[in-house]
Amino acid sequence: MITIAFIGFRKSGKTTLIRELLHVVKGRVAVIKRIHDYGQEFDVRGKDTWVFSREGAEAVVGLAPDKTHILVNTPIELNRIINLISELAKPDYLIMEGFNEEVRDRDDVIKVILPRSIGEVGELTKGIKPPFIIYCGFCGCRLDGCVDSVSELINSVLSYAAING
């Protein structure tokens, strides 16, 4: 499984880029997104799974013929989530959005840095352990070595994964 983390400040284009990648990546893809707001709704108001969760169930699983929805009413450590997704979904790619601090020291995660301006590049890359790729497709800063298209980004990720297995 190739793990890719998208790192950038709010409104830097992380979600937009991930959506674009989901349309062109070949293989199974799983996504983990950091939600910073408490009380964020994941289930549909009024449906049974929503009611069970609100009535005190610690975990609720909705099992349909075509998908499974798991809601656990407690935070789970990131590495446990990664292992669970790896086991359940068996993705070729795991895409992470919003886990800057958790992945910055990991060499098993390819970090895609999305600056909103050239001034943010240093701040976003400071202290970050390779591998990382700077994506300039939204900010237009065109630094040496940065990529500015989805196809270039995919090629860079695949090249790194092939070299580092």
C-alpha positions in Angstrom: 0.0 0.0 0.0 1.3 3.4 -1.0 0.5 6.0 1.6 0.3 9.7 0.5 -0.4 12.6 2.9 -1.6 16.0 1.6 -0.2 18.8 3.7 -1.2 22.4 3.5 -3.1 25.1 5.2 -6.8 25.6 5.0 -8.0 26.4 1.4 -4.8 25.3 -0.2 -6.5 22.8 -2.5 -6.0 19.6 -0.7 -9.5 18.3 -1.1 -9.7 19.5 -4.7 -6.5 17.7 -5.6 -7.6 14.5 -3.9 -10.9 14.6 -5.8 -8.9 14.9 -9.0 -6.7 12.0 -8.1 -9.6 9.8 -7.3 -10.7 10.1 -10.9 -7.4 9.1 -12.5 -5.6 6.8 -10.0 -5.6 3.2 -11.1 -6.3 0.8 -8.3 -8.1 0.7 -4.9 -8.0 4.0 -3.0 -8.9 4.7 0.7 -9.0 8.2 2.2 -8.6 9.3 5.8 -9.5 13.0 6.5 -8.8 14.9 9.6 -11.8 16.7 10.9 -11.0 19.6 13.1 -14.5 20.6 14.2 -16.2 18.8 17.1 -19.8 17.6 16.5 -19.3 17.0 12.7 -22.1 14.9 11.4 -21.2 11.7 9.5 -24.5 10.0 9.5 -27.9 11.1 8.2 -30.1 12.8 10.8 -33.2 10.6 11.6 -31.9 7.3 10.2 -31.6 4.4 12.5 -27.8 4.4 12.7 -27.9 8.1 13.6 -30.5 7.5 16.3 -28.5 4.5 17.8 -25.4 6.7 18.0 -27.2 9.6 19.6 -28.9 7.2 22.1 -25.6 6.1 23.5 -24.2 3.3 21.4 -20.4 3.3 21.5 -20.2 2.0 18.0 -22.7 1.6 15.2 -22.2 -0.4 12.0 -24.5 0.0 9.0 -24.1 -3.0 6.8 -25.8 -2.7 3.3 -25.4 -5.0 0.3 -23.0 -2.5 -1.3 -21.2 -0.8 1.6 -20.4 -0.7 5.3 -20.6 2.4 7.5 -18.7 2.3 10.8 -19.2 5.0 13.4 -17.3 4.8 16.7 -18.0 7.4 19.3 -14.5 7.8 20.5 -11.3 8.9 18.8 -9.0 6.1 17.5 -5.3 6.5 17.2 -4.1 7.1 13.6 -1.9 3.9 13.3 -4.9 1.8 14.4 -7.1 3.4 11.7 -4.4 2.8 9.1 -4.1 -0.9 10.0 -7.9 -1.3 10.1 -8.3 0.3 6.7 -5.4 -1.8 5.3 -7.0 -4.9 6.5 -10.7 -4.1 5.6 -10.4 -2.3 2.3 -7.0 -3.6 1.1 -6.3 -0.4 -0.8 -3.4 0.1 -3.3 -3.3 3.7 -2.1 -4.1 5.3 1.2 -4.6 9.1 0.9 -4.5 11.2 4.1 -5.6 14.7 4.4 -4.9 16.9 7.4 -2.4 14.9 9.5 0.5 17.2 9.2 2.1 16.6 12.6 1.4 12.8 12.6 3.2 12.2 9.3 6.0 14.7 9.2 8.6 12.3 10.6 7.5 9.2 8.8 9.6 8.0 5.9 6.9 5.5 4.9 4.5 8.3 3.9 4.9 10.4 0.7 4.0 13.9 1.7 2.5 16.2 -1.0 3.0 19.8 0.1 0.4 22.3 -1.2 1.5 25.9 -0.6 -0.9 28.7 -1.3 2.0 31.0 -2.1 5.8 30.7 -2.4 6.1 32.2 1.1 4.5 29.1 2.6 6.9 26.6 1.1 9.5 27.0 3.8 7.0 26.9 6.6 5.3 23.8 5.3 8.5 21.9 4.6 10.5 22.9 7.7 11.5 19.9 9.7 9.6 17.5 7.4 11.3 14.2 6.7 11.5 13.1 3.1 9.9 11.9 0.9 7.9 14.9 -0.1 6.7 16.5 -3.3 5.8 20.1 -3.7 2.6 20.6 -5.7 2.4 24.1 -7.3 -0.6 23.5 -9.5 -2.8 25.9 -7.4 -0.3 28.5 -6.2 1.6 28.9 -9.4 4.9 29.4 -7.7 6.8 27.2 -10.1 9.7 26.3 -7.9 12.5 24.1 -9.3 11.5 20.5 -8.7 7.9 21.1 -8.0 5.1 19.4 -9.9 2.1 21.3 -11.3 -0.2 18.7 -12.8 -2.0 15.7 -11.5 -0.2 13.4 -14.0 3.2 14.7 -12.9 2.2 14.1 -9.3 1.1 10.6 -10.0 4.3 9.9 -11.9 6.4 11.3 -9.0 4.5 9.1 -6.4 4.8 6.0 -8.5 8.5 6.6 -9.2 9.2 7.0 -5.5 7.2 3.9 -4.7 8.9 1.8 -7.3 12.4 2.9 -6.1 11.6 2.4 -2.4 9.2 -0.5 -2.7 
